[in-house]
């Protein structure tokens, strides 16, 4: 049985060849820091809340750097969502507004759930394809490269007489 990705059970060696895990871990760390900031604001520990929220914005910035714009409109919308979350965190920090931070947390929870489902579906597809082909499991980037090479070879073969 596969283990669930958490901050506690993933090691650096697990990340090699699996960039999708980095995004998952960033979402989880972001949620953890948002919860910490909310608790600190409730306890009037504003300096600690500020530090946690600054780290939250660092994480959101990193998530934005990881967007693959080849995905088209979806990537653009995700960037807009990250910008909105970034602004919510800034405003929540300035105002020490728990409601804004709760809204941010809800958005990130939904993104984390969607990302986890997408990783599971992709993993399932990859395992089925590997089983059917009798080949070892490939990450999405390697699979895309092989598909492109196959298409180029087929196209070249079509024009060779």
MOVEN-V479672 format. One record per helix or strand of 2 or more residues. SS is the DSSP state (H for helix, E for strand). FROM is the first residue (numbers start at 1). TO is the last residue. Records with the same first field share a line. If there is no record, write none. Layout:
SS = FROM-TO + FROM-TO
This chain:
H = 12-15 + 19-42 + 46-65 + 69-71 + 73-95 + 98-133 + 140-159
